[in-house]
Amino acid sequence: MEEDRTLRALGLEKAPREHPLLYPGAWPRDSGLLNGDRLLPLDRLVHEDRAPVLAVGSNACPGQLRHKMAESGVVTPVPMVRARVTGVGIGVSAHVSRMGYVSHSPVRAPGAVRELFLLWLDARQLAVIDASEGVPRPDGNFRRVWLPAPDVRVELADGSALPGAYAYVNRHGVLHDGAGAPRTHPGQRALLTDLLVDVPGLRELFGVSPEEFCARARADPLLCARGTRLFAEEGLVTACGLERYAGSSRYGRPGTGASSTPPPGRGHG
């Protein structure tokens, strides 16, 4: 009997955009080719005609990725490659997403090693993800930067390493842990629970429970903007350490993706 490779069968179909407390969503166990509602085996790990983009949050969730692409009418397959990444950690974005969650954001983490997914995106796919992260807008939440080797090492399953990869760095910075270092993301429900206890102003804006936070954020973009400002006003924000790469000459160049006109997007991750 042929294996059922649908996202539903694999437990990967739910998109955090529709279920914000599930953020960042379920990640695959292995590399695969996202083709519609199926995750198929990959025939190779490197796609030289595409842009390599590190996914540190919901972009590594096939359900979320499918949702973003379908919303923009893009149906072409997306290679998702599991990679061993050195030098990048996962922090907490210093903004409230209009999708109802507080997202992951990459941070500089010299020597730290973790498993992340690398998306190989063609020009149109890259434009979709750029737009979803707010890259084309001056007030967007993220900018796409090139993280070069050896500062960041991206090693594939066959032992080969890439010369670098793109990542989406938060323009607002990241939340700190109280001692100035980037805070780690414990999962959406735990994070919102902690923030609502620790930051009284957030309770005034978003209520007392994670469910109420999500519902209010999804209903009011202006409220999300106020929440984002509150993070800064309360002194909760620090730099992620990757801002230095924003001026990289590789920024925006792969496969003409970022130079093409992006599709409409709200830029909230």
C-alpha positions as a Markdown table, in Angstrom:
| # | Residue | x | y | z |
|---|---|---|---|---|
| 1 | Met | 0.0 | 0.0 | 0.0 |
| 2 | Glu | 1.3 | 3.4 | -1.0 |
| 3 | Glu | 2.2 | 5.7 | 2.0 |
| 4 | Asp | -0.2 | 8.5 | 2.6 |
| 5 | Arg | 2.0 | 11.7 | 2.2 |
| 6 | Thr | -0.8 | 14.2 | 2.7 |
| 7 | Leu | -0.2 | 16.9 | 5.2 |
| 8 | Arg | -3.2 | 15.8 | 7.2 |
| 9 | Ala | -1.9 | 12.2 | 7.4 |
| 10 | Leu | 1.5 | 13.5 | 8.5 |
| 11 | Gly | 0.1 | 15.9 | 11.1 |
| 12 | Leu | 1.4 | 18.9 | 9.3 |
| 13 | Glu | -1.7 | 20.5 | 7.8 |
| 14 | Lys | -2.7 | 23.1 | 10.5 |
| 15 | Ala | -1.5 | 26.7 | 9.7 |
| 16 | Pro | -0.7 | 29.0 | 12.7 |
| 17 | Arg | -2.3 | 31.8 | 10.7 |
| 18 | Glu | -5.6 | 30.0 | 11.4 |
| 19 | His | -4.6 | 28.4 | 14.8 |
| 20 | Pro | -2.3 | 31.0 | 16.4 |
| 21 | Leu | -1.7 | 29.2 | 19.7 |
| 22 | Leu | -0.1 | 26.4 | 17.6 |
| 23 | Tyr | 2.6 | 28.7 | 16.4 |
| 24 | Pro | 5.2 | 27.9 | 15.0 |
| 25 | Gly | 3.2 | 24.9 | 13.8 |
| 26 | Ala | 4.3 | 21.4 | 13.2 |
| 27 | Trp | 7.7 | 20.9 | 11.4 |
| 28 | Pro | 8.5 | 17.8 | 9.3 |
| 29 | Arg | 10.8 | 15.2 | 10.7 |
| 30 | Asp | 12.8 | 15.0 | 7.5 |
| 31 | Ser | 13.5 | 16.9 | 4.3 |
| 32 | Gly | 10.7 | 16.9 | 1.7 |
| 33 | Leu | 9.1 | 18.5 | -1.3 |
| 34 | Leu | 6.0 | 20.4 | -0.5 |
| 35 | Asn | 3.7 | 19.9 | -3.4 |
| 36 | Gly | 0.1 | 21.1 | -2.8 |
| 37 | Asp | -1.2 | 19.2 | 0.2 |
| 38 | Arg | 1.5 | 16.5 | 0.1 |
| 39 | Leu | 5.1 | 16.3 | 1.4 |
| 40 | Leu | 7.0 | 14.1 | -1.0 |
| 41 | Pro | 10.5 | 12.7 | -0.9 |
| 42 | Leu | 13.3 | 15.0 | -2.3 |
| 43 | Asp | 15.6 | 14.0 | -5.1 |
| 44 | Arg | 18.4 | 16.4 | -4.1 |
| 45 | Leu | 19.4 | 18.7 | -1.3 |
| 46 | Val | 20.7 | 21.7 | -3.3 |
| 47 | His | 18.7 | 23.7 | -5.9 |
| 48 | Glu | 21.2 | 26.2 | -7.4 |
| 49 | Asp | 18.6 | 28.0 | -9.4 |
| 50 | Arg | 16.7 | 28.9 | -6.2 |
| 51 | Ala | 17.3 | 31.1 | -3.2 |
| 52 | Pro | 18.2 | 29.3 | 0.1 |
| 53 | Val | 16.1 | 30.8 | 3.0 |
| 54 | Leu | 16.4 | 29.6 | 6.6 |
| 55 | Ala | 13.0 | 29.1 | 8.3 |
| 56 | Val | 13.2 | 29.7 | 12.1 |
| 57 | Gly | 9.4 | 29.9 | 12.7 |
| 58 | Ser | 6.2 | 29.1 | 10.9 |
| 59 | Asn | 7.8 | 29.1 | 7.5 |
| 60 | Ala | 9.1 | 25.6 | 8.4 |
| 61 | Cys | 5.5 | 24.5 | 8.9 |
| 62 | Pro | 4.2 | 23.0 | 5.7 |
| 63 | Gly | 0.6 | 24.0 | 6.5 |
| 64 | Gln | 1.6 | 27.6 | 7.0 |
| 65 | Leu | 3.8 | 27.6 | 3.9 |
| 66 | Arg | 0.9 | 26.1 | 1.8 |
| 67 | His | -1.4 | 28.7 | 3.2 |
| 68 | Lys | 0.9 | 31.6 | 2.3 |
| 69 | Met | 1.4 | 30.3 | -1.3 |
| 70 | Ala | -2.2 | 29.5 | -1.9 |
| 71 | Glu | -3.3 | 32.9 | -0.7 |
| 72 | Ser | -1.1 | 34.4 | -3.5 |
| 73 | Gly | -2.1 | 31.8 | -6.1 |
| 74 | Val | 1.3 | 30.1 | -6.2 |
| 75 | Val | 1.1 | 26.3 | -6.5 |
| 76 | Thr | 4.6 | 25.3 | -7.5 |
| 77 | Pro | 6.5 | 22.8 | -5.3 |
| 78 | Val | 8.8 | 24.0 | -2.5 |
| 79 | Pro | 11.9 | 22.0 | -1.5 |
| 80 | Met | 12.2 | 21.9 | 2.3 |
| 81 | Val | 15.7 | 20.7 | 3.4 |
| 82 | Arg | 16.6 | 19.9 | 7.0 |
| 83 | Ala | 19.9 | 21.5 | 7.8 |
| 84 | Arg | 22.4 | 21.6 | 10.7 |
| 85 | Val | 22.9 | 25.3 | 11.4 |
| 86 | Thr | 25.6 | 26.9 | 13.5 |
| 87 | Gly | 25.5 | 30.5 | 14.7 |
| 88 | Val | 21.8 | 31.2 | 14.7 |
| 89 | Gly | 19.4 | 30.8 | 17.6 |
| 90 | Ile | 15.6 | 31.4 | 17.9 |
| 91 | Gly | 14.5 | 34.5 | 19.8 |
| 92 | Val | 11.2 | 36.2 | 20.4 |
| 93 | Ser | 10.1 | 38.9 | 17.9 |
| 94 | Ala | 9.5 | 42.3 | 19.5 |
| 95 | His | 6.2 | 42.8 | 17.7 |
| 96 | Val | 2.6 | 41.5 | 17.9 |
| 97 | Ser | 1.6 | 39.8 | 14.7 |
| 98 | Arg | -1.8 | 40.6 | 13.2 |
| 99 | Met | -2.2 | 36.8 | 12.9 |
| 100 | Gly | -2.6 | 36.7 | 16.7 |
| 101 | Tyr | 0.8 | 35.5 | 17.9 |
| 102 | Val | 4.3 | 36.7 | 18.9 |
| 103 | Ser | 6.6 | 35.0 | 16.5 |
| 104 | His | 10.1 | 33.5 | 16.4 |
| 105 | Ser | 12.9 | 35.7 | 15.2 |
| 106 | Pro | 16.5 | 34.6 | 14.4 |
| 107 | Val | 19.3 | 35.8 | 16.8 |
| 108 | Arg | 23.1 | 35.7 | 16.7 |
| 109 | Ala | 24.3 | 32.7 | 18.6 |
| 110 | Pro | 28.0 | 32.0 | 18.0 |
| 111 | Gly | 28.8 | 28.3 | 18.4 |
| 112 | Ala | 25.2 | 27.3 | 18.9 |
| 113 | Val | 24.0 | 24.4 | 16.7 |
| 114 | Arg | 20.4 | 23.5 | 15.9 |
| 115 | Glu | 18.4 | 21.8 | 13.3 |
| 116 | Leu | 16.4 | 24.2 | 11.0 |
| 117 | Phe | 14.7 | 23.9 | 7.7 |
| 118 | Leu | 16.1 | 25.5 | 4.5 |
| 119 | Leu | 13.6 | 26.5 | 1.9 |
| 120 | Trp | 14.7 | 26.6 | -1.7 |
| 121 | Leu | 12.5 | 29.3 | -3.2 |
| 122 | Asp | 12.0 | 30.3 | -6.9 |
| 123 | Ala | 11.5 | 34.0 | -7.8 |
| 124 | Arg | 7.8 | 34.0 | -7.3 |
| 125 | Gln | 7.8 | 32.0 | -4.1 |
| 126 | Leu | 10.5 | 34.3 | -2.7 |
| 127 | Ala | 8.3 | 37.3 | -3.5 |
| 128 | Val | 5.4 | 35.7 | -1.7 |
| 129 | Ile | 7.4 | 35.0 | 1.5 |
| 130 | Asp | 9.0 | 38.4 | 1.3 |
| 131 | Ala | 5.6 | 40.0 | 1.2 |
| 132 | Ser | 4.3 | 37.9 | 4.0 |
| 133 | Glu | 7.2 | 39.1 | 6.2 |
| 134 | Gly | 6.7 | 42.8 | 5.2 |
| 135 | Val | 10.1 | 43.0 | 3.4 |
| 136 | Pro | 8.9 | 45.3 | 0.6 |
| 137 | Arg | 7.2 | 47.8 | 3.0 |
| 138 | Pro | 9.2 | 50.4 | 4.9 |
| 139 | Asp | 7.0 | 49.7 | 7.9 |
| 140 | Gly | 7.1 | 45.9 | 7.5 |
| 141 | Asn | 8.2 | 43.8 | 10.4 |
| 142 | Phe | 11.1 | 41.9 | 8.8 |
| 143 | Arg | 13.9 | 42.4 | 6.3 |
| 144 | Arg | 15.6 | 39.7 | 4.5 |
| 145 | Val | 19.4 | 39.5 | 5.0 |
| 146 | Trp | 22.2 | 37.3 | 3.7 |
| 147 | Leu | 24.0 | 35.4 | 6.5 |
| 148 | Pro | 27.4 | 34.4 | 5.1 |
| 149 | Ala | 29.7 | 31.5 | 6.0 |
| 150 | Pro | 31.7 | 31.1 | 8.1 |
| 151 | Asp | 29.7 | 33.4 | 10.4 |
| 152 | Val | 26.8 | 31.1 | 9.9 |
| 153 | Arg | 27.4 | 27.5 | 8.9 |
| 154 | Val | 24.6 | 25.7 | 7.0 |
| 155 | Glu | 25.4 | 22.0 | 6.7 |
| 156 | Leu | 23.3 | 19.5 | 4.8 |
| 157 | Ala | 22.7 | 15.9 | 5.4 |
| 158 | Asp | 25.4 | 14.8 | 2.9 |
| 159 | Gly | 28.0 | 16.8 | 4.8 |
| 160 | Ser | 28.2 | 19.7 | 2.3 |
| 161 | Ala | 28.0 | 23.3 | 3.5 |
| 162 | Leu | 26.5 | 26.3 | 1.8 |
| 163 | Pro | 28.2 | 29.7 | 1.3 |
| 164 | Gly | 25.4 | 31.2 | 3.3 |
| 165 | Ala | 21.6 | 31.6 | 3.4 |
| 166 | Tyr | 18.9 | 34.2 | 3.7 |
| 167 | Ala | 17.0 | 34.8 | 6.9 |
| 168 | Tyr | 14.2 | 37.2 | 8.0 |
| 169 | Val | 15.5 | 39.6 | 10.7 |
| 170 | Asn | 13.0 | 41.6 | 12.8 |
| 171 | Arg | 13.1 | 45.3 | 12.2 |
| 172 | His | 11.8 | 45.8 | 15.8 |
| 173 | Gly | 14.5 | 43.8 | 17.5 |
| 174 | Val | 13.8 | 40.9 | 19.9 |
| 175 | Leu | 12.6 | 40.6 | 23.5 |
| 176 | His | 15.3 | 40.2 | 26.1 |
| 177 | Asp | 15.5 | 37.9 | 29.1 |
| 178 | Gly | 15.8 | 40.6 | 31.7 |
| 179 | Ala | 19.6 | 40.5 | 31.6 |
| 180 | Gly | 20.0 | 41.9 | 28.1 |
| 181 | Ala | 20.3 | 38.6 | 26.2 |
| 182 | Pro | 17.7 | 37.6 | 23.6 |
| 183 | Arg | 14.8 | 35.7 | 25.3 |
| 184 | Thr | 14.2 | 32.2 | 24.1 |
| 185 | His | 10.7 | 31.2 | 22.7 |
| 186 | Pro | 9.1 | 28.6 | 24.9 |
| 187 | Gly | 6.1 | 28.0 | 22.7 |
| 188 | Gln | 3.1 | 30.3 | 22.0 |
| 189 | Arg | 0.9 | 29.5 | 25.0 |
| 190 | Ala | 3.7 | 29.6 | 27.5 |
| 191 | Leu | 5.1 | 32.8 | 26.1 |
| 192 | Leu | 1.8 | 34.7 | 26.1 |
| 193 | Thr | 1.0 | 33.4 | 29.6 |
| 194 | Asp | 4.3 | 34.8 | 30.8 |
| 195 | Leu | 4.0 | 38.1 | 29.0 |
| 196 | Leu | 0.5 | 38.7 | 30.2 |
| 197 | Val | 1.7 | 38.1 | 33.8 |
| 198 | Asp | 4.9 | 40.2 | 33.5 |
| 199 | Val | 3.6 | 43.2 | 31.5 |
| 200 | Pro | 0.5 | 44.7 | 33.0 |
| 201 | Gly | 0.0 | 47.0 | 29.9 |
| 202 | Leu | -0.4 | 43.9 | 27.7 |
| 203 | Arg | -3.3 | 42.7 | 29.9 |
| 204 | Glu | -5.0 | 46.1 | 29.5 |
| 205 | Leu | -4.7 | 45.7 | 25.7 |
| 206 | Phe | -5.1 | 42.0 | 25.1 |
| 207 | Gly | -6.9 | 40.5 | 28.1 |
| 208 | Val | -5.8 | 37.9 | 30.7 |
| 209 | Ser | -5.5 | 34.7 | 28.7 |
| 210 | Pro | -3.6 | 33.5 | 25.6 |
| 211 | Glu | -6.9 | 32.8 | 23.9 |
| 212 | Glu | -8.1 | 36.3 | 24.6 |
| 213 | Phe | -4.8 | 37.7 | 23.4 |
| 214 | Cys | -5.0 | 35.9 | 20.1 |
| 215 | Ala | -8.6 | 36.9 | 19.5 |
| 216 | Arg | -8.1 | 40.5 | 20.2 |
| 217 | Ala | -4.9 | 40.7 | 18.1 |
| 218 | Arg | -6.5 | 39.0 | 15.1 |
| 219 | Ala | -9.4 | 41.5 | 15.3 |
| 220 | Asp | -7.5 | 44.8 | 15.5 |
| 221 | Pro | -4.3 | 45.6 | 13.6 |
| 222 | Leu | -4.0 | 49.0 | 15.4 |
| 223 | Leu | -4.1 | 47.1 | 18.7 |
| 224 | Cys | -1.2 | 45.0 | 17.5 |
| 225 | Ala | 0.8 | 48.1 | 16.7 |
| 226 | Arg | 0.1 | 49.4 | 20.2 |
| 227 | Gly | 1.3 | 46.2 | 21.6 |
| 228 | Thr | 4.5 | 46.4 | 19.6 |
| 229 | Arg | 5.1 | 49.9 | 20.8 |
| 230 | Leu | 4.5 | 48.8 | 24.4 |
| 231 | Phe | 7.4 | 46.3 | 24.1 |
| 232 | Ala | 9.8 | 49.1 | 23.3 |
| 233 | Glu | 8.3 | 51.6 | 25.9 |
| 234 | Glu | 8.7 | 49.0 | 28.6 |
| 235 | Gly | 12.3 | 48.5 | 27.8 |
| 236 | Leu | 11.8 | 44.9 | 26.8 |
| 237 | Val | 13.7 | 45.0 | 23.5 |
| 238 | Thr | 17.2 | 44.3 | 22.5 |
| 239 | Ala | 19.1 | 43.8 | 19.2 |
| 240 | Cys | 19.2 | 40.4 | 17.7 |
| 241 | Gly | 22.8 | 40.6 | 16.7 |
| 242 | Leu | 22.2 | 40.0 | 13.0 |
| 243 | Glu | 21.4 | 43.6 | 12.0 |
| 244 | Arg | 25.0 | 44.0 | 10.7 |
| 245 | Tyr | 24.2 | 41.9 | 7.7 |
| 246 | Ala | 21.3 | 44.1 | 6.5 |
| 247 | Gly | 23.7 | 45.9 | 4.1 |
| 248 | Ser | 25.0 | 42.7 | 2.5 |
| 249 | Ser | 25.6 | 42.9 | -1.3 |
| 250 | Arg | 23.7 | 39.6 | -1.6 |
| 251 | Tyr | 20.5 | 41.2 | -0.2 |
| 252 | Gly | 17.6 | 40.9 | -2.6 |
| 253 | Arg | 19.5 | 39.3 | -5.5 |
| 254 | Pro | 18.8 | 35.6 | -5.8 |
| 255 | Gly | 17.1 | 34.5 | -9.0 |
| 256 | Thr | 15.7 | 38.0 | -9.4 |
| 257 | Gly | 13.2 | 37.2 | -6.6 |
| 258 | Ala | 13.3 | 40.3 | -4.5 |
| 259 | Ser | 13.7 | 42.6 | -7.5 |
| 260 | Ser | 10.4 | 41.4 | -9.0 |
| 261 | Thr | 7.1 | 43.1 | -7.9 |
| 262 | Pro | 5.9 | 41.2 | -4.8 |
| 263 | Pro | 2.2 | 40.1 | -4.5 |
| 264 | Pro | 0.0 | 41.9 | -2.0 |
| 265 | Gly | 0.8 | 41.0 | 1.5 |
| 266 | Arg | 0.2 | 42.2 | 5.0 |
| 267 | Gly | 3.7 | 41.5 | 6.3 |
| 268 | His | 3.0 | 39.8 | 9.7 |
| 269 | Gly | 4.9 | 36.5 | 9.4 |
